[in-house]
Amino acid sequence: MIGERLKQLRLARGLSLDDLALKLEGAVTKQALSKYEQDKDNPSLSVLNKLAIVLNVPRTRLWEKPEVRVEVIA
């Protein structure tokens, strides 16, 4: 549910999954973040709060529909 928004916010801040996991100081792993972005799992409220703090957004913004679609072209 929050996957696309989480990925958009992470990329907008120039963070890799590894970078975001480090900023969360052990709250979740890179693998867990990847599952969140793929909508295979949902973060707990405590993780959601930490993500909002690290990404510098209100927690409710993580649940909003993304305004722009971000794609990586290799």
PDB file of N, H, CA, C and O in Angstrom:
ATOM      1  N   MET A   1       0.818  -1.200   0.000  1.00  0.00           N
ATOM      2  CA  MET A   1       0.000   0.000   0.000  1.00  0.00           C
ATOM      3  C   MET A   1       0.861   1.264   0.000  1.00  0.00           C
ATOM      4  O   MET A   1       0.533   2.230  -0.688  1.00  0.00           O
ATOM      5  N   ILE A   2       1.925   1.270   0.739  1.00  0.00           N
ATOM      6  H   ILE A   2       2.192   0.485   1.298  1.00  0.00           H
ATOM      7  CA  ILE A   2       2.768   2.464   0.780  1.00  0.00           C
ATOM      8  C   ILE A   2       3.995   2.317  -0.109  1.00  0.00           C
ATOM      9  O   ILE A   2       4.818   3.229  -0.191  1.00  0.00           O
ATOM     10  N   GLY A   3       4.119   1.195  -0.760  1.00  0.00           N
ATOM     11  H   GLY A   3       3.451   0.455  -0.694  1.00  0.00           H
ATOM     12  CA  GLY A   3       5.344   0.869  -1.496  1.00  0.00           C
ATOM     13  C   GLY A   3       5.810   1.910  -2.481  1.00  0.00           C
ATOM     14  O   GLY A   3       6.956   2.355  -2.431  1.00  0.00           O
ATOM     15  N   GLU A   4       4.927   2.300  -3.377  1.00  0.00           N
ATOM     16  H   GLU A   4       3.996   1.938  -3.418  1.00  0.00           H
ATOM     17  CA  GLU A   4       5.315   3.249  -4.416  1.00  0.00           C
ATOM     18  C   GLU A   4       5.693   4.601  -3.807  1.00  0.00           C
ATOM     19  O   GLU A   4       6.654   5.237  -4.239  1.00  0.00           O
ATOM     20  N   ARG A   5       4.937   5.027  -2.813  1.00  0.00           N
ATOM     21  H   ARG A   5       4.156   4.510  -2.462  1.00  0.00           H
ATOM     22  CA  ARG A   5       5.217   6.318  -2.160  1.00  0.00           C
ATOM     23  C   ARG A   5       6.551   6.275  -1.421  1.00  0.00           C
ATOM     24  O   ARG A   5       7.338   7.219  -1.492  1.00  0.00           O
ATOM     25  N   LEU A   6       6.798   5.182  -0.717  1.00  0.00           N
ATOM     26  H   LEU A   6       6.158   4.415  -0.660  1.00  0.00           H
ATOM     27  CA  LEU A   6       8.049   5.035   0.010  1.00  0.00           C
ATOM     28  C   LEU A   6       9.237   5.078  -0.946  1.00  0.00           C
ATOM     29  O   LEU A   6      10.232   5.751  -0.678  1.00  0.00           O
ATOM     30  N   LYS A   7       9.130   4.368  -2.048  1.00  0.00           N
ATOM     31  H   LYS A   7       8.322   3.821  -2.266  1.00  0.00           H
ATOM     32  CA  LYS A   7      10.220   4.351  -3.030  1.00  0.00           C
ATOM     33  C   LYS A   7      10.434   5.742  -3.624  1.00  0.00           C
ATOM     34  O   LYS A   7      11.570   6.181  -3.802  1.00  0.00           O
ATOM     35  N   GLN A   8       9.340   6.424  -3.925  1.00  0.00           N
ATOM     36  H   GLN A   8       8.417   6.067  -3.780  1.00  0.00           H
ATOM     37  CA  GLN A   8       9.439   7.777  -4.491  1.00  0.00           C
ATOM     38  C   GLN A   8      10.157   8.716  -3.520  1.00  0.00           C
ATOM     39  O   GLN A   8      11.047   9.465  -3.921  1.00  0.00           O
ATOM     40  N   LEU A   9       9.776   8.677  -2.268  1.00  0.00           N
ATOM     41  H   LEU A   9       9.053   8.069  -1.941  1.00  0.00           H
ATOM     42  CA  LEU A   9      10.395   9.559  -1.269  1.00  0.00           C
ATOM     43  C   LEU A   9      11.865   9.206  -1.062  1.00  0.00           C
ATOM     44  O   LEU A   9      12.707  10.095  -0.933  1.00  0.00           O
ATOM     45  N   ARG A  10      12.171   7.913  -1.029  1.00  0.00           N
ATOM     46  H   ARG A  10      11.487   7.192  -1.133  1.00  0.00           H
ATOM     47  CA  ARG A  10      13.560   7.480  -0.845  1.00  0.00           C
ATOM     48  C   ARG A  10      14.433   7.960  -2.008  1.00  0.00           C
ATOM     49  O   ARG A  10      15.510   8.518  -1.796  1.00  0.00           O
ATOM     50  N   LEU A  11      13.960   7.740  -3.228  1.00  0.00           N
ATOM     51  H   LEU A  11      13.085   7.287  -3.399  1.00  0.00           H
ATOM     52  CA  LEU A  11      14.739   8.158  -4.403  1.00  0.00           C
ATOM     53  C   LEU A  11      14.859   9.671  -4.497  1.00  0.00           C
ATOM     54  O   LEU A  11      15.899  10.183  -4.911  1.00  0.00           O
ATOM     55  N   ALA A  12      13.811  10.391  -4.117  1.00  0.00           N
ATOM     56  H   ALA A  12      12.967   9.975  -3.780  1.00  0.00           H
ATOM     57  CA  ALA A  12      13.841  11.855  -4.153  1.00  0.00           C
ATOM     58  C   ALA A  12      14.909  12.414  -3.218  1.00  0.00           C
ATOM     59  O   ALA A  12      15.423  13.513  -3.429  1.00  0.00           O
ATOM     60  N   ARG A  13      15.234  11.645  -2.185  1.00  0.00           N
ATOM     61  H   ARG A  13      14.817  10.753  -2.013  1.00  0.00           H
ATOM     62  CA  ARG A  13      16.275  12.073  -1.244  1.00  0.00           C
ATOM     63  C   ARG A  13      17.645  11.480  -1.563  1.00  0.00           C
ATOM     64  O   ARG A  13      18.603  11.645  -0.809  1.00  0.00           O
ATOM     65  N   GLY A  14      17.713  10.790  -2.694  1.00  0.00           N
ATOM     66  H   GLY A  14      16.934  10.655  -3.307  1.00  0.00           H
ATOM     67  CA  GLY A  14      18.990  10.236  -3.147  1.00  0.00           C
ATOM     68  C   GLY A  14      19.500   9.094  -2.293  1.00  0.00           C
ATOM     69  O   GLY A  14      20.709   8.891  -2.181  1.00  0.00           O
ATOM     70  N   LEU A  15      18.583   8.342  -1.685  1.00  0.00           N
ATOM     71  H   LEU A  15      17.601   8.507  -1.776  1.00  0.00           H
ATOM     72  CA  LEU A  15      18.977   7.257  -0.799  1.00  0.00           C
ATOM     73  C   LEU A  15      18.807   5.897  -1.464  1.00  0.00           C
ATOM     74  O   LEU A  15      17.812   5.652  -2.145  1.00  0.00           O
ATOM     75  N   SER A  16      19.770   5.026  -1.267  1.00  0.00           N
ATOM     76  H   SER A  16      20.579   5.226  -0.714  1.00  0.00           H
ATOM     77  CA  SER A  16      19.614   3.633  -1.673  1.00  0.00           C
ATOM     78  C   SER A  16      18.894   2.911  -0.543  1.00  0.00           C
ATOM     79  O   SER A  16      18.701   3.475   0.534  1.00  0.00           O
ATOM     80  N   LEU A  17      18.498   1.675  -0.783  1.00  0.00           N
ATOM     81  H   LEU A  17      18.654   1.217  -1.658  1.00  0.00           H
ATOM     82  CA  LEU A  17      17.894   0.885   0.292  1.00  0.00           C
ATOM     83  C   LEU A  17      18.876   0.725   1.447  1.00  0.00           C
ATOM     84  O   LEU A  17      18.484   0.788   2.613  1.00  0.00           O
ATOM     85  N   ASP A  18      20.157   0.517   1.122  1.00  0.00           N
ATOM     86  H   ASP A  18      20.475   0.466   0.175  1.00  0.00           H
ATOM     87  CA  ASP A  18      21.194   0.402   2.162  1.00  0.00           C
ATOM     88  C   ASP A  18      21.287   1.682   2.984  1.00  0.00           C
ATOM     89  O   ASP A  18      21.359   1.636   4.212  1.00  0.00           O
ATOM     90  N   ASP A  19      21.284   2.827   2.300  1.00  0.00           N
ATOM     91  H   ASP A  19      21.225   2.865   1.302  1.00  0.00           H
ATOM     92  CA  ASP A  19      21.379   4.119   2.986  1.00  0.00           C
ATOM     93  C   ASP A  19      20.205   4.319   3.946  1.00  0.00           C
ATOM     94  O   ASP A  19      20.383   4.744   5.088  1.00  0.00           O
ATOM     95  N   LEU A  20      19.010   4.006   3.461  1.00  0.00           N
ATOM     96  H   LEU A  20      18.865   3.660   2.534  1.00  0.00           H
ATOM     97  CA  LEU A  20      17.825   4.188   4.292  1.00  0.00           C
ATOM     98  C   LEU A  20      17.863   3.253   5.495  1.00  0.00           C
ATOM     99  O   LEU A  20      17.522   3.657   6.607  1.00  0.00           O
ATOM    100  N   ALA A  21      18.270   2.021   5.283  1.00  0.00           N
ATOM    101  H   ALA A  21      18.546   1.693   4.380  1.00  0.00           H
ATOM    102  CA  ALA A  21      18.378   1.064   6.397  1.00  0.00           C
ATOM    103  C   ALA A  21      19.367   1.573   7.444  1.00  0.00           C
ATOM    104  O   ALA A  21      19.117   1.450   8.643  1.00  0.00           O
ATOM    105  N   LEU A  22      20.484   2.143   7.002  1.00  0.00           N
ATOM    106  H   LEU A  22      20.688   2.243   6.028  1.00  0.00           H
ATOM    107  CA  LEU A  22      21.474   2.686   7.942  1.00  0.00           C
ATOM    108  C   LEU A  22      20.896   3.859   8.723  1.00  0.00           C
ATOM    109  O   LEU A  22      21.114   3.971   9.929  1.00  0.00           O
ATOM    110  N   LYS A  23      20.168   4.723   8.048  1.00  0.00           N
ATOM    111  H   LYS A  23      19.990   4.632   7.068  1.00  0.00           H
ATOM    112  CA  LYS A  23      19.577   5.879   8.732  1.00  0.00           C
ATOM    113  C   LYS A  23      18.513   5.465   9.750  1.00  0.00           C
ATOM    114  O   LYS A  23      18.244   6.192  10.707  1.00  0.00           O
ATOM    115  N   LEU A  24      17.916   4.298   9.538  1.00  0.00           N
ATOM    116  H   LEU A  24      18.135   3.708   8.762  1.00  0.00           H
ATOM    117  CA  LEU A  24      16.910   3.791  10.473  1.00  0.00           C
ATOM    118  C   LEU A  24      17.545   3.091  11.673  1.00  0.00           C
ATOM    119  O   LEU A  24      16.842   2.604  12.559  1.00  0.00           O
ATOM    120  N   GLU A  25      18.863   3.046  11.697  1.00  0.00           N
ATOM    121  H   GLU A  25      19.434   3.442  10.978  1.00  0.00           H
ATOM    122  CA  GLU A  25      19.641   2.554  12.841  1.00  0.00           C
ATOM    123  C   GLU A  25      19.183   1.192  13.354  1.00  0.00           C
ATOM    124  O   GLU A  25      18.971   1.003  14.552  1.00  0.00           O
ATOM    125  N   GLY A  26      19.036   0.251  12.427  1.00  0.00           N
ATOM    126  H   GLY A  26      19.208   0.404  11.454  1.00  0.00           H
ATOM    127  CA  GLY A  26      18.712  -1.113  12.828  1.00  0.00           C
ATOM    128  C   GLY A  26      17.242  -1.398  13.056  1.00  0.00           C
ATOM    129  O   GLY A  26      16.890  -2.512  13.445  1.00  0.00           O
ATOM    130  N   ALA A  27      16.378  -0.431  12.826  1.00  0.00           N
ATOM    131  H   ALA A  27      16.664   0.474  12.510  1.00  0.00           H
ATOM    132  CA  ALA A  27      14.940  -0.653  13.024  1.00  0.00           C
ATOM    133  C   ALA A  27      14.407  -1.703  12.058  1.00  0.00           C
ATOM    134  O   ALA A  27      13.560  -2.518  12.423  1.00  0.00           O
ATOM    135  N   VAL A  28      14.908  -1.681  10.820  1.00  0.00           N
ATOM    136  H   VAL A  28      15.596  -1.019  10.523  1.00  0.00           H
ATOM    137  CA  VAL A  28      14.535  -2.669   9.801  1.00  0.00           C
ATOM    138  C   VAL A  28      15.723  -2.908   8.879  1.00  0.00           C
ATOM    139  O   VAL A  28      16.651  -2.102   8.817  1.00  0.00           O
ATOM    140  N   THR A  29      15.680  -4.011   8.177  1.00  0.00           N
ATOM    141  H   THR A  29      14.926  -4.667   8.227  1.00  0.00           H
ATOM    142  CA  THR A  29      16.754  -4.353   7.244  1.00  0.00           C
ATOM    143  C   THR A  29      16.460  -3.822   5.850  1.00  0.00           C
ATOM    144  O   THR A  29      15.349  -3.386   5.547  1.00  0.00           O
ATOM    145  N   LYS A  30      17.475  -3.871   5.021  1.00  0.00           N
ATOM    146  H   LYS A  30      18.378  -4.225   5.267  1.00  0.00           H
ATOM    147  CA  LYS A  30      17.322  -3.509   3.615  1.00  0.00           C
ATOM    148  C   LYS A  30      16.268  -4.413   2.964  1.00  0.00           C
ATOM    149  O   LYS A  30      15.463  -3.956   2.153  1.00  0.00           O
ATOM    150  N   GLN A  31      16.285  -5.686   3.325  1.00  0.00           N
ATOM    151  H   GLN A  31      16.940  -6.057   3.984  1.00  0.00           H
ATOM    152  CA  GLN A  31      15.337  -6.641   2.758  1.00  0.00           C
ATOM    153  C   GLN A  31      13.895  -6.292   3.144  1.00  0.00           C
ATOM    154  O   GLN A  31      12.985  -6.404   2.322  1.00  0.00           O
ATOM    155  N   ALA A  32      13.693  -5.874   4.386  1.00  0.00           N
ATOM    156  H   ALA A  32      14.432  -5.783   5.053  1.00  0.00           H
ATOM    157  CA  ALA A  32      12.354  -5.474   4.827  1.00  0.00           C
ATOM    158  C   ALA A  32      11.898  -4.239   4.059  1.00  0.00           C
ATOM    159  O   ALA A  32      10.746  -4.164   3.632  1.00  0.00           O
ATOM    160  N   LEU A  33      12.792  -3.274   3.882  1.00  0.00           N
ATOM    161  H   LEU A  33      13.728  -3.335   4.230  1.00  0.00           H
ATOM    162  CA  LEU A  33      12.449  -2.068   3.123  1.00  0.00           C
ATOM    163  C   LEU A  33      12.058  -2.416   1.694  1.00  0.00           C
ATOM    164  O   LEU A  33      11.119  -1.846   1.140  1.00  0.00           O
ATOM    165  N   SER A  34      12.784  -3.354   1.108  1.00  0.00           N
ATOM    166  H   SER A  34      13.547  -3.817   1.558  1.00  0.00           H
ATOM    167  CA  SER A  34      12.469  -3.800  -0.248  1.00  0.00           C
ATOM    168  C   SER A  34      11.073  -4.413  -0.299  1.00  0.00           C
ATOM    169  O   SER A  34      10.325  -4.170  -1.246  1.00  0.00           O
ATOM    170  N   LYS A  35      10.717  -5.205   0.709  1.00  0.00           N
ATOM    171  H   LYS A  35      11.324  -5.403   1.478  1.00  0.00           H
ATOM    172  CA  LYS A  35       9.379  -5.802   0.768  1.00  0.00           C
ATOM    173  C   LYS A  35       8.304  -4.724   0.909  1.00  0.00           C
ATOM    174  O   LYS A  35       7.234  -4.833   0.310  1.00  0.00           O
ATOM    175  N   TYR A  36       8.584  -3.685   1.699  1.00  0.00           N
ATOM    176  H   TYR A  36       9.453  -3.597   2.186  1.00  0.00           H
ATOM    177  CA  TYR A  36       7.629  -2.582   1.836  1.00  0.00           C
ATOM    178  C   TYR A  36       7.411  -1.905   0.482  1.00  0.00           C
ATOM    179  O   TYR A  36       6.275  -1.628   0.097  1.00  0.00           O
ATOM    180  N   GLU A  37       8.504  -1.641  -0.235  1.00  0.00           N
ATOM    181  H   GLU A  37       9.427  -1.866   0.078  1.00  0.00           H
ATOM    182  CA  GLU A  37       8.405  -0.951  -1.524  1.00  0.00           C
ATOM    183  C   GLU A  37       7.677  -1.789  -2.571  1.00  0.00           C
ATOM    184  O   GLU A  37       7.052  -1.243  -3.480  1.00  0.00           O
ATOM    185  N   GLN A  38       7.754  -3.099  -2.446  1.00  0.00           N
ATOM    186  H   GLN A  38       8.261  -3.543  -1.707  1.00  0.00           H
ATOM    187  CA  GLN A  38       7.074  -3.994  -3.390  1.00  0.00           C
ATOM    188  C   GLN A  38       5.662  -4.354  -2.919  1.00  0.00           C
ATOM    189  O   GLN A  38       4.980  -5.162  -3.549  1.00  0.00           O
ATOM    190  N   ASP A  39       5.233  -3.754  -1.818  1.00  0.00           N
ATOM    191  H   ASP A  39       5.788  -3.097  -1.306  1.00  0.00           H
ATOM    192  CA  ASP A  39       3.929  -4.032  -1.212  1.00  0.00           C
ATOM    193  C   ASP A  39       3.741  -5.502  -0.852  1.00  0.00           C
ATOM    194  O   ASP A  39       2.629  -6.029  -0.894  1.00  0.00           O
ATOM    195  N   LYS A  40       4.850  -6.153  -0.498  1.00  0.00           N
ATOM    196  H   LYS A  40       5.753  -5.725  -0.464  1.00  0.00           H
ATOM    197  CA  LYS A  40       4.785  -7.536  -0.044  1.00  0.00           C
ATOM    198  C   LYS A  40       4.626  -7.618   1.468  1.00  0.00           C
ATOM    199  O   LYS A  40       4.321  -8.681   2.008  1.00  0.00           O
ATOM    200  N   ASP A  41       4.830  -6.504   2.145  1.00  0.00           N
ATOM    201  H   ASP A  41       5.078  -5.641   1.706  1.00  0.00           H
ATOM    202  CA  ASP A  41       4.703  -6.423   3.592  1.00  0.00           C
ATOM    203  C   ASP A  41       4.425  -4.967   3.954  1.00  0.00           C
ATOM    204  O   ASP A  41       4.664  -4.066   3.151  1.00  0.00           O
ATOM    205  N   ASN A  42       3.924  -4.745   5.151  1.00  0.00           N
ATOM    206  H   ASN A  42       3.730  -5.477   5.804  1.00  0.00           H
ATOM    207  CA  ASN A  42       3.670  -3.385   5.636  1.00  0.00           C
ATOM    208  C   ASN A  42       4.464  -3.138   6.907  1.00  0.00           C
ATOM    209  O   ASN A  42       4.586  -4.030   7.746  1.00  0.00           O
ATOM    210  N   PRO A  43       5.002  -1.935   7.057  1.00  0.00           N
ATOM    211  CA  PRO A  43       5.755  -1.612   8.275  1.00  0.00           C
ATOM    212  C   PRO A  43       4.830  -1.472   9.478  1.00  0.00           C
ATOM    213  O   PRO A  43       3.657  -1.121   9.348  1.00  0.00           O
ATOM    214  N   SER A  44       5.386  -1.754  10.647  1.00  0.00           N
ATOM    215  H   SER A  44       6.339  -2.038  10.753  1.00  0.00           H
ATOM    216  CA  SER A  44       4.645  -1.521  11.884  1.00  0.00           C
ATOM    217  C   SER A  44       4.518  -0.012  12.086  1.00  0.00           C
ATOM    218  O   SER A  44       5.168   0.771  11.393  1.00  0.00           O
ATOM    219  N   LEU A  45       3.683   0.386  13.031  1.00  0.00           N
ATOM    220  H   LEU A  45       3.155  -0.249  13.594  1.00  0.00           H
ATOM    221  CA  LEU A  45       3.529   1.821  13.306  1.00  0.00           C
ATOM    222  C   LEU A  45       4.836   2.449  13.770  1.00  0.00           C
ATOM    223  O   LEU A  45       5.140   3.585  13.407  1.00  0.00           O
ATOM    224  N   SER A  46       5.613   1.720  14.570  1.00  0.00           N
ATOM    225  H   SER A  46       5.366   0.797  14.864  1.00  0.00           H
ATOM    226  CA  SER A  46       6.881   2.293  15.037  1.00  0.00           C
ATOM    227  C   SER A  46       7.851   2.478  13.880  1.00  0.00           C
ATOM    228  O   SER A  46       8.568   3.478  13.829  1.00  0.00           O
ATOM    229  N   VAL A  47       7.884   1.529  12.951  1.00  0.00           N
ATOM    230  H   VAL A  47       7.301   0.717  12.992  1.00  0.00           H
ATOM    231  CA  VAL A  47       8.761   1.664  11.772  1.00  0.00           C
ATOM    232  C   VAL A  47       8.239   2.780  10.877  1.00  0.00           C
ATOM    233  O   VAL A  47       9.025   3.551  10.328  1.00  0.00           O
ATOM    234  N   LEU A  48       6.941   2.873  10.727  1.00  0.00           N
ATOM    235  H   LEU A  48       6.302   2.246  11.173  1.00  0.00           H
ATOM    236  CA  LEU A  48       6.346   3.933   9.929  1.00  0.00           C
ATOM    237  C   LEU A  48       6.719   5.303  10.486  1.00  0.00           C
ATOM    238  O   LEU A  48       7.032   6.221   9.728  1.00  0.00           O
ATOM    239  N   ASN A  49       6.686   5.437  11.796  1.00  0.00           N
ATOM    240  H   ASN A  49       6.432   4.691  12.412  1.00  0.00           H
ATOM    241  CA  ASN A  49       7.094   6.696  12.436  1.00  0.00           C
ATOM    242  C   ASN A  49       8.557   7.008  12.152  1.00  0.00           C
ATOM    243  O   ASN A  49       8.897   8.151  11.847  1.00  0.00           O
ATOM    244  N   LYS A  50       9.423   6.008  12.249  1.00  0.00           N
ATOM    245  H   LYS A  50       9.146   5.079  12.497  1.00  0.00           H
ATOM    246  CA  LYS A  50      10.850   6.219  11.992  1.00  0.00           C
ATOM    247  C   LYS A  50      11.098   6.570  10.534  1.00  0.00           C
ATOM    248  O   LYS A  50      11.924   7.431  10.233  1.00  0.00           O
ATOM    249  N   LEU A  51      10.384   5.906   9.625  1.00  0.00           N
ATOM    250  H   LEU A  51       9.713   5.206   9.870  1.00  0.00           H
ATOM    251  CA  LEU A  51      10.525   6.238   8.201  1.00  0.00           C
ATOM    252  C   LEU A  51      10.138   7.685   7.946  1.00  0.00           C
ATOM    253  O   LEU A  51      10.832   8.396   7.218  1.00  0.00           O
ATOM    254  N   ALA A  52       9.043   8.124   8.536  1.00  0.00           N
ATOM    255  H   ALA A  52       8.479   7.548   9.128  1.00  0.00           H
ATOM    256  CA  ALA A  52       8.592   9.508   8.356  1.00  0.00           C
ATOM    257  C   ALA A  52       9.635  10.497   8.877  1.00  0.00           C
ATOM    258  O   ALA A  52       9.882  11.530   8.255  1.00  0.00           O
ATOM    259  N   ILE A  53      10.235  10.180  10.004  1.00  0.00           N
ATOM    260  H   ILE A  53      10.034   9.341  10.509  1.00  0.00           H
ATOM    261  CA  ILE A  53      11.256  11.064  10.574  1.00  0.00           C
ATOM    262  C   ILE A  53      12.477  11.120   9.666  1.00  0.00           C
ATOM    263  O   ILE A  53      12.969  12.203   9.350  1.00  0.00           O
ATOM    264  N   VAL A  54      12.967   9.954   9.246  1.00  0.00           N
ATOM    265  H   VAL A  54      12.567   9.075   9.504  1.00  0.00           H
ATOM    266  CA  VAL A  54      14.169   9.892   8.405  1.00  0.00           C
ATOM    267  C   VAL A  54      13.920  10.558   7.050  1.00  0.00           C
ATOM    268  O   VAL A  54      14.797  11.240   6.521  1.00  0.00           O
ATOM    269  N   LEU A  55      12.735  10.360   6.496  1.00  0.00           N
ATOM    270  H   LEU A  55      12.022   9.805   6.926  1.00  0.00           H
ATOM    271  CA  LEU A  55      12.418  10.949   5.185  1.00  0.00           C
ATOM    272  C   LEU A  55      11.911  12.380   5.303  1.00  0.00           C
ATOM    273  O   LEU A  55      11.656  13.042   4.297  1.00  0.00           O
ATOM    274  N   ASN A  56      11.764  12.855   6.547  1.00  0.00           N
ATOM    275  H   ASN A  56      11.970  12.317   7.365  1.00  0.00           H
ATOM    276  CA  ASN A  56      11.363  14.232   6.831  1.00  0.00           C
ATOM    277  C   ASN A  56      10.003  14.586   6.221  1.00  0.00           C
ATOM    278  O   ASN A  56       9.843  15.610   5.558  1.00  0.00           O
ATOM    279  N   VAL A  57       9.035  13.707   6.469  1.00  0.00           N
ATOM    280  H   VAL A  57       9.164  12.875   7.008  1.00  0.00           H
ATOM    281  CA  VAL A  57       7.671  13.933   5.994  1.00  0.00           C
ATOM    282  C   VAL A  57       6.696  13.572   7.111  1.00  0.00           C
ATOM    283  O   VAL A  57       7.039  12.792   7.998  1.00  0.00           O
ATOM    284  N   PRO A  58       5.493  14.127   7.078  1.00  0.00           N
ATOM    285  CA  PRO A  58       4.473  13.680   8.030  1.00  0.00           C
ATOM    286  C   PRO A  58       4.146  12.210   7.759  1.00  0.00           C
ATOM    287  O   PRO A  58       4.161  11.774   6.608  1.00  0.00           O
ATOM    288  N   ARG A  59       3.856  11.459   8.795  1.00  0.00           N
ATOM    289  H   ARG A  59       3.844  11.813   9.730  1.00  0.00           H
ATOM    290  CA  ARG A  59       3.573  10.032   8.636  1.00  0.00           C
ATOM    291  C   ARG A  59       2.447   9.786   7.635  1.00  0.00           C
ATOM    292  O   ARG A  59       2.491   8.818   6.876  1.00  0.00           O
ATOM    293  N   THR A  60       1.449  10.647   7.631  1.00  0.00           N
ATOM    294  H   THR A  60       1.413  11.433   8.247  1.00  0.00           H
ATOM    295  CA  THR A  60       0.317  10.467   6.720  1.00  0.00           C
ATOM    296  C   THR A  60       0.725  10.577   5.253  1.00  0.00           C
ATOM    297  O   THR A  60       0.052  10.040   4.374  1.00  0.00           O
ATOM    298  N   ARG A  61       1.811  11.264   4.998  1.00  0.00           N
ATOM    299  H   ARG A  61       2.358  11.701   5.712  1.00  0.00           H
ATOM    300  CA  ARG A  61       2.259  11.418   3.598  1.00  0.00           C
ATOM    301  C   ARG A  61       2.709  10.091   2.997  1.00  0.00           C
ATOM    302  O   ARG A  61       2.663   9.911   1.780  1.00  0.00           O
ATOM    303  N   LEU A  62       3.142   9.169   3.843  1.00  0.00           N
ATOM    304  H   LEU A  62       3.179   9.315   4.832  1.00  0.00           H
ATOM    305  CA  LEU A  62       3.544   7.859   3.347  1.00  0.00           C
ATOM    306  C   LEU A  62       2.361   7.074   2.792  1.00  0.00           C
ATOM    307  O   LEU A  62       2.547   6.151   1.999  1.00  0.00           O
ATOM    308  N   TRP A  63       1.141   7.436   3.205  1.00  0.00           N
ATOM    309  H   TRP A  63       0.990   8.187   3.848  1.00  0.00           H
ATOM    310  CA  TRP A  63      -0.056   6.718   2.748  1.00  0.00           C
ATOM    311  C   TRP A  63      -0.713   7.384   1.547  1.00  0.00           C
ATOM    312  O   TRP A  63      -1.629   6.811   0.956  1.00  0.00           O
ATOM    313  N   GLU A  64      -0.260   8.600   1.168  1.00  0.00           N
ATOM    314  H   GLU A  64       0.484   9.065   1.648  1.00  0.00           H
ATOM    315  CA  GLU A  64      -0.854   9.303   0.035  1.00  0.00           C
ATOM    316  C   GLU A  64      -0.466   8.640  -1.280  1.00  0.00           C
ATOM    317  O   GLU A  64       0.579   7.996  -1.384  1.00  0.00           O
ATOM    318  N   LYS A  65      -1.313   8.806  -2.266  1.00  0.00           N
ATOM    319  H   LYS A  65      -2.162   9.328  -2.181  1.00  0.00           H
ATOM    320  CA  LYS A  65      -1.005   8.310  -3.597  1.00  0.00           C
ATOM    321  C   LYS A  65       0.113   9.177  -4.180  1.00  0.00           C
ATOM    322  O   LYS A  65       0.047  10.403  -4.094  1.00  0.00           O
ATOM    323  N   PRO A  66       1.138   8.558  -4.772  1.00  0.00           N
ATOM    324  CA  PRO A  66       2.233   9.345  -5.360  1.00  0.00           C
ATOM    325  C   PRO A  66       1.741  10.315  -6.432  1.00  0.00           C
ATOM    326  O   PRO A  66       0.846   9.997  -7.216  1.00  0.00           O
ATOM    327  N   GLU A  67       2.339  11.490  -6.449  1.00  0.00           N
ATOM    328  H   GLU A  67       3.066  11.748  -5.813  1.00  0.00           H
ATOM    329  CA  GLU A  67       1.972  12.505  -7.416  1.00  0.00           C
ATOM    330  C   GLU A  67       2.626  12.241  -8.770  1.00  0.00           C
ATOM    331  O   GLU A  67       2.075  12.584  -9.816  1.00  0.00           O
ATOM    332  N   VAL A  68       3.795  11.636  -8.737  1.00  0.00           N
ATOM    333  H   VAL A  68       4.243  11.358  -7.887  1.00  0.00           H
ATOM    334  CA  VAL A  68       4.570  11.389  -9.945  1.00  0.00           C
ATOM    335  C   VAL A  68       5.079   9.955  -9.897  1.00  0.00           C
ATOM    336  O   VAL A  68       5.426   9.455  -8.827  1.00  0.00           O
ATOM    337  N   ARG A  69       5.124   9.304 -11.023  1.00  0.00           N
ATOM    338  H   ARG A  69       4.842   9.710 -11.893  1.00  0.00           H
ATOM    339  CA  ARG A  69       5.658   7.950 -11.080  1.00  0.00           C
ATOM    340  C   ARG A  69       7.159   8.038 -11.373  1.00  0.00           C
ATOM    341  O   ARG A  69       7.576   8.711 -12.316  1.00  0.00           O
ATOM    342  N   VAL A  70       7.966   7.349 -10.554  1.00  0.00           N
ATOM    343  H   VAL A  70       7.627   6.803  -9.788  1.00  0.00           H
ATOM    344  CA  VAL A  70       9.412   7.345 -10.723  1.00  0.00           C
ATOM    345  C   VAL A  70       9.839   6.019 -11.313  1.00  0.00           C
ATOM    346  O   VAL A  70       9.530   4.961 -10.766  1.00  0.00           O
ATOM    347  N   GLU A  71      10.558   6.073 -12.440  1.00  0.00           N
ATOM    348  H   GLU A  71      10.809   6.933 -12.884  1.00  0.00           H
ATOM    349  CA  GLU A  71      11.058   4.860 -13.071  1.00  0.00           C
ATOM    350  C   GLU A  71      12.550   5.011 -13.298  1.00  0.00           C
ATOM    351  O   GLU A  71      13.045   6.105 -13.568  1.00  0.00           O
ATOM    352  N   VAL A  72      13.251   3.908 -13.187  1.00  0.00           N
ATOM    353  H   VAL A  72      12.849   3.019 -12.968  1.00  0.00           H
ATOM    354  CA  VAL A  72      14.684   3.889 -13.465  1.00  0.00           C
ATOM    355  C   VAL A  72      14.878   3.196 -14.793  1.00  0.00           C
ATOM    356  O   VAL A  72      14.425   2.068 -14.985  1.00  0.00           O
ATOM    357  N   ILE A  73      15.546   3.863 -15.703  1.00  0.00           N
ATOM    358  H   ILE A  73      15.914   4.779 -15.546  1.00  0.00           H
ATOM    359  CA  ILE A  73      15.813   3.298 -17.016  1.00  0.00           C
ATOM    360  C   ILE A  73      17.305   3.008 -17.103  1.00  0.00           C
ATOM    361  O   ILE A  73      18.142   3.902 -16.972  1.00  0.00           O
ATOM    362  N   ALA A  74      17.612   1.750 -17.324  1.00  0.00           N
ATOM    363  H   ALA A  74      16.933   1.024 -17.430  1.00  0.00           H
ATOM    364  CA  ALA A  74      19.031   1.345 -17.386  1.00  0.00           C
ATOM    365  C   ALA A  74      19.457   1.173 -18.816  1.00  0.00           C
ATOM    366  O   ALA A  74      20.611   0.836 -19.081  1.00  0.00           O
TER     367      ALA A  74
END
